[in-house]
Amino acid sequence: MSVPPLVAIVDDDPSMREALEDLVGSLGYRAVTFGSADDYLASPERKRVRCMILDVQMPGMNGLDLQSHLVETNGAPPIIFVTSYGDDTVRRRATRNGAVAVLEKPVQESAIIGALDTALGKR
């Protein structure tokens, strides 16, 4: 029996983390949540992460800087950004570093599902 993929959710908003965790779980994936980039980087779970849902604006290291760090250290799984700050500069930087999608809040569940399917090779 195969183990469902692990999706990391990194967002400083507890209600957003909970909503995304519920959605990810309803799709049959496992989810692990973090309130900051530093919490994610300190976690031993990150070695098992197959995809990330990542906020841009967070205290401390922001999502774009976390993405850059992960790319530089060859530790970047596919990343889906979900953000209130989806301007062209954010989109360019995120996609240049390999983001699967940059989705603006409030985001439709169908958009997240489609991005997860792409990130996890379902499409």
C-alpha positions in Angstrom: 0.0 0.0 0.0 1.5 3.3 -1.0 1.7 6.3 1.3 -0.1 9.4 0.1 2.1 12.4 -0.8 3.0 14.8 2.0 2.0 18.5 1.3 3.6 21.2 3.5 1.5 24.3 4.1 3.5 27.4 5.2 1.3 30.3 6.1 1.3 32.7 9.1 -2.6 32.8 9.2 -3.9 29.9 11.3 -7.3 29.9 9.6 -5.7 29.7 6.2 -3.5 26.8 7.4 -6.5 25.0 8.8 -8.6 25.5 5.6 -5.8 24.3 3.4 -5.0 21.4 5.6 -8.7 20.3 5.4 -8.7 20.6 1.7 -5.5 18.7 1.2 -6.7 15.9 3.5 -10.0 15.7 1.6 -8.1 15.0 -1.6 -6.4 12.0 0.1 -3.0 13.7 0.7 -1.3 14.1 4.0 -0.6 17.6 5.2 1.8 19.2 7.6 1.5 22.9 8.6 3.9 25.5 9.6 3.4 29.1 10.7 6.7 30.4 9.4 9.5 29.7 7.0 11.8 29.1 10.0 9.5 26.5 11.4 9.5 24.7 8.1 13.3 24.8 7.8 13.7 23.4 11.3 11.3 20.5 10.7 12.6 16.9 10.0 9.3 16.5 8.0 10.7 18.6 5.2 12.7 15.7 3.8 9.4 13.9 3.0 7.5 16.9 1.5 6.4 16.3 -2.1 4.8 19.7 -2.6 4.4 23.0 -0.8 1.6 25.5 -0.5 3.4 28.7 0.5 2.3 32.2 1.5 4.4 35.2 0.3 4.1 37.7 3.1 5.1 36.2 6.5 7.0 37.6 9.5 10.7 36.8 9.2 11.7 35.1 6.0 9.0 35.6 3.4 7.8 32.9 1.0 9.8 34.1 -2.0 13.0 34.1 0.1 12.2 30.6 1.4 11.7 29.4 -2.2 15.0 30.9 -3.3 16.8 29.3 -0.3 15.2 25.9 -1.1 16.2 26.2 -4.8 19.8 27.2 -3.9 20.1 24.2 -1.6 18.4 21.7 -4.0 15.7 21.2 -1.5 12.7 22.7 -3.3 9.7 20.5 -3.9 7.1 21.9 -6.3 5.7 25.1 -4.8 2.2 26.6 -5.1 2.0 30.2 -3.9 -1.3 31.4 -2.3 -1.1 35.1 -1.6 -2.8 38.4 -1.2 0.3 40.0 -2.9 0.1 38.5 -6.3 1.5 41.5 -8.3 3.6 41.0 -11.4 6.9 41.3 -9.6 5.9 38.5 -7.2 4.6 36.3 -10.1 7.8 36.8 -12.1 10.1 36.0 -9.2 8.1 33.0 -8.1 7.7 31.5 -11.6 11.4 32.2 -12.5 12.3 30.0 -9.5 10.0 27.3 -10.6 6.6 27.9 -8.9 3.8 25.7 -10.2 1.3 28.4 -9.6 0.8 31.8 -8.0 -2.9 32.0 -6.8 -4.4 35.1 -5.3 -6.5 35.0 -2.1 -9.3 34.5 -1.9 -8.5 31.5 -4.0 -11.0 29.0 -5.5 -10.6 25.4 -4.2 -10.7 24.2 -7.8 -7.5 26.3 -8.6 -5.7 24.8 -5.6 -6.8 21.3 -6.6 -5.6 21.8 -10.2 -2.2 23.2 -9.0 -1.8 20.2 -6.6 -2.7 17.8 -9.4 0.0 19.4 -11.6 2.6 19.6 -8.8 2.1 15.9 -7.8 2.0 14.6 -11.4 -1.7 13.9 -11.6 -2.1 15.8 -14.8 
